[in-house]
Amino acid sequence: MNIVVPMAGMGKRLRPHTLTTPKPLIPIAGRPIVHWLVHDIVEVCEEKVENIGFVIGPNFGKQVEAQLLNIAKELGAQGHIFYQEEALGTAHAIYCAEPLLNDKVIVAFADTLFKAQFKLDAGKDAIIWVQKVADPSAFGVVKLNEEDQIVDFVEKPKEFVSDLAIIGIYYFKNGKALNQEIKNLIDQDIKDSGEYQLTRVLKTLQQKGTGFYPGRVEEWLDCGNKIATVETHRIYLEFIKHLPLESSSSNKDNTVIIPPVYIGENVNIKNSVVGPYVSIGDNTEVSESRIQNSIIQKDNIIKNANLANSMLGNFVTFEGRATDLSVGDYNTILNGG
C-alpha cells in the first residue's frame, strides 16, 4: 500500500502563516496537519503502508523536505519527495508521484483532516472518502445506487443530486490503471478550466469498469483559512485528549491549565490561565496571560495577553491585549498595537 499526498499549493487563504510555512506543516495539537492526515489514513488501513510520497512545490526547501521524510519514517514507511513545477490540476499533481502509482494507492489532498470508524476494504476497486453535508452545492458530491455503489460524480450541483461530499481522499486498488488514465489525459491535453482534473479521470475509470464505493467519515475538518484551522484544532484536541499532551520539560508556575491543552518542549508558563483548546509550541514563554482556543507555535514570548481564537506563528513577541489574532512568523507586537 502506498500513499500519495499532493500538497504543492500556496495556501493563500491562510496567510500570513503560509508565507513562511507550507499550509500542511502548520501545527495542529503539536503535529503538522499532514502528519495527522497520514497518521489517520494509516489507522484505517489493515495492510502495511510501505511508501508515502509528498508532492510539493520546487521552492519548499530542504528543511521542509526533511520534515516530511521524517513524518513517513515515524509512521513506519519510506518517504519520497516529488515536485510539481506548475499548478496544472489535481490529476497532474498525482501524476508527479508516478513511481508510487504501481499498486494499491491512497491519494490524500493535504488541506483536510478526518475521523473515521471504518477499516479500508482494500479488496474493492476504489473507495472515495465522503461526508454528509447540509449544503452540497458548495462541493463535489457522489451519487449512489441501491447497492451503495457510486454511479456518478457531480461538481457543485445546482440542483440536489446527493448530500455526500467528496473530502479529497481516494483509494485505488489498481494504481497502474489510475496512472495510465492520467497519462492519457495529459498526453491528449484534455483540460477542464485550464487544468488536468481528477474528476474526469474518475469518470473514465468508472466507464471502463472500475467500481467506486463510499467511505463515510464521522468528521471532516477543514484547514483552509485561519478561522477554520482554529476550529479544526479545537475539535482535534478533543479527539486526542486521552493522549499525554504536556511535555515533561515544560514548567508551570502559579498557572492554571484547563484541558485539553498541548504544551511542547521547554515551555515556561507563569502567572497565567491557559485553556481550553490551546497548543503552545516548543521554547515558548508565557506570562501574566489568559489564552484559550488558540494555536501558539514555537519560540514565542507572550506577556500580558488576553488571546482567544488566535493563531501566532514562530518567533513572535507579543505584549499587550487582544481577543482575536492571526500573526505570522518573526513579528513583534507591543501594547496590543
N, C-alpha and C positions, 0 to 999 in steps of 0.2 A: 504494500500500500504506500502510495506517495501522496504528498500534499503540496499544492502549488498556491502561493499567496501573492496575487498581484497587488502591489502597493506603491506604484510609481507616481501617484497623483500628488499634487502640490498642497492639498489640504487648506485651500484659501479661506474657507469658512471658519477655520479655527485659528486664524491669525489673531494676535501676534505670535502665538506659541509655535506655529509651524514655520516661522521664519528661520528658526534655529534648530528645530527638532521635527523630523517627519511625523505626521499625524499618528501612524500606527505605533510609534515609540513614545507617545505621551503616556505617562504612567496612570494606571487605574489601580488603586489599592496596592501601590508599591511595585507593580509589574507593568511593563508596556502593554498597551491594548493588544498588540499582535501576539504577545506571549499568552494572554488569557484565551484569545481566539483559538490558537493552535492547540493549547492545552485542552480546551473543552472539546475540540474535534477528536483529539487522541482518546479522550474519555469515552466517546460514543463508538469508537472503533474496537471491534473484537480482534481484528488482525493487527499485527505489529506494524507500525508506521516506520518504514525504512529510510525514506528521504523526505526532506522538507525544502522546497525551493521558494525563494523570495524574489519576486520580480520588482526591481527598484529602478529609480532614475539614475542616470550616469553620474550625477553630482552629489549623491547622498554621502559619500566619503567612506574611508576605510574604517573609521570608528563605528559608524552605523553598521557596516557590513560585519564587523567582528561581533557586535552585539547580537545581530540576527543569527549568525552561525552558532553563537553560544546558546541562544534560545532553543535551537534544534538539538544541540548536544544535551541540554538539560532534560529534554523530553525523550532522549534515547535514540535520536535519529541523526542521520548525516545531513548537514546543512549545505545548501547550494545557493549561490548568488547569480541571478540573471539580470540583464539590463534591458529596459525598454527605452530606446533612444528617443522615440517620438510617441506622443499620446494618440495612437491610431485606433483606439477602441478596446472593448473588453476581450474580444476574441484574439486580437493581436497581442494583448498583454499575456494571455495564457500561452500563446504560441512561442513567446520568448523563452518559456521553460520547456521547449520541445523535448530535451533529453529525458524529462520525467513523465512524458505522455506516452509511456510504453506498456502500461499495465493498469491495474486499478488505481484510480487517482481521484482525490478530492480537490476541488478548486474553491478557495475561500477568499473573497474580496475583503480587504483588511480595514473596513470602516464600520464594522458591526460586531457586536458580541451577542451571545445567545445562551440560553439554558434549555436543555432537552433531557427528557427521561428515556427516550428510545435508544436502542442499540442499533447501529447501522447494519442493515441486511445486505452484506456485500454480494449476495447471490443475485440480487436484482440488477437489471441492466443499468438503471440510472435512478438517482434519488435527488430531489430538489428540496432543500430546507424551506419551509413556509410557515407563516403565522397568520392567523385570522386577524383582520384589521377592520376598524369601523368605517374608514373611507378608502375603499380600494382604488378610487380614481387617481390617487397620487402614486400608485405603484404598478410594477409589473405583476400580473396575477396568473394563476394556473386554473384551468377548468378541468373538473374531474368527471368521469363517468360513474356508473353504478358500482363498478368493481374497484373504485378508489384508484383508478389509473388516470394519469394526466393525459388529456386529449387535446389541449390547446394552451398556448402561451399568449397572453394579451397584455400589451404595454399601455398602462394608464387608460383603462377603459372609460369611455364617456358614459356608456350605459352599463348597468350591472351585468357582470359575467360571473364573478366569483369574489369572495372576500378573503381568499388565501393568497397573501402577498409573498413574492419571492424575496428572501432575505439576503441573497448573494452567496450562498454556499451550495455546491453541487457535487454529487458523486457520480463517477462514470466507471462502470466495470471494464469497459474496453477503451483504455486511453489511446490506443493506436487509432481507433475509429474517430475519436474526437480530434486527434492530431491531423488526420487526413482531411476531415471536413473543414477544419480551419485553414489548412494549406490550400485546399480547393478555393475557398473564399478569397484568400489573399492572391493566389495565382490568377484568378479571374477578375480581381479587383472589384468585388461586389461589396459596396458600402451602403450603409444607411446613415443619413445625416453626416456624411463625410468620414465615417468610421466603420471598421470591421466589427460587427456586433455579435455577441454570443447568442442572442435570441434567434437569429437566423440559423446559426449552426444547430441549435437545439431542434428547431423545426425540421431541418434537413435530416438529422439523425432519426427523428421520430418517423418521418416519411419512409426511411429505409429500414424500419423495423425495430428500432430501439424502444423499449418500454420504459416510460418515466413514471415514477411514483413520488408522492409527497412524504417528506419527513417533517412532522409537525413539532414545532418547538413551543415551550411554555413561555419563554421571554425572548424578545428581540430588542436589543439595546443599541441605540444609535449614538455614534460619537462624531456626528457631522459638524457641530458647532459648540461653542462654549456652554450654552445652556443645556444642550442635550448631553454633553460629556459629563457635566457636574451631576446631572440626574442619573446617568448610567453609573457613575461612580458610587452614588448613594445606594442604588439597587444592588450593585455588585458587592459592596461591603456587607450587605445583608446576606448575600449568598455564601460568603466565606467567613462570616463572623465566628464560626466554630473553630477556625484555624488560629494558631498563635500569630498575632498581628503586631505585637510590640517587641522591638529588638531588646535583647538583654543589655546592650551597650548604651541604651538611652538613659537619660537622667531626668527625673521629675521632682521638683522642689516646690512644695506648697501649691500643688496643682491638682485639679480635678479632671479626670478623664471620663467622658460619657461615651460608652461603646455604641457602635463599633468604630474603632479608630485604628488606623495603621500608623505606626511610628517606626521610622527607619533607624539605621545605624548612627550612633554618636549624635543623637538629637538631644538637645538640652531645653527643657521647658520649665519656666519659673513663674510663680505667681499668676497662673493662668487657668482658664477653663477651656478645655478642648473637646469637641464632640457635641452631638453625634455626627457620624458620617464625614470624617476628616482623614486625609492622608498627609503625613509630614515626611518629606524625603530626607535622605542622609545628610548629616552635618549641618542641620538647621538649628538656629537659636530662636526660641520664642519666649517673650517675657511680657508680663502685665497685659495680657491679651485675652480676648474671647473669640474663639474660632469654631464655626460649625458649618457643616455641609460644604466643604471646600477641599480643593486639591492644592497642596503646597509641595513644590518639587524640591530639588536638592540645593544645599549650600546657601540657604536664605537667612536673613536676620529680620525678625519681626518683633516690633516693640509698640506697646500702647495701641494695639489694633483691635478693631471690632469687625471681624470678617465673617461673611455668610455668602453662600452661593458663589464662591470665588475660585479663580484659578491663578496661581502665581507660578512663574517659570523657575529657572535656575539662577542663582547668584543675584537674587533680588534683595534689596534693603528697603524695608517698608516701616515707616514710623508715622503714626497718626491714626485717623479714624476713617473707616469706610464701611459700607454694607455689602457692596457687590462689585468685585473687581475682576478684571482679566488683564494680567500683567505678564509680558514676555520676559525673556532672559535678560540679565545684566541691566536691570533698571534700579534706580534709587528714587524713592518717593518719601518725602519728609512732610510731616504735619498734614497728611492726607491730601497734599496738593499734587 
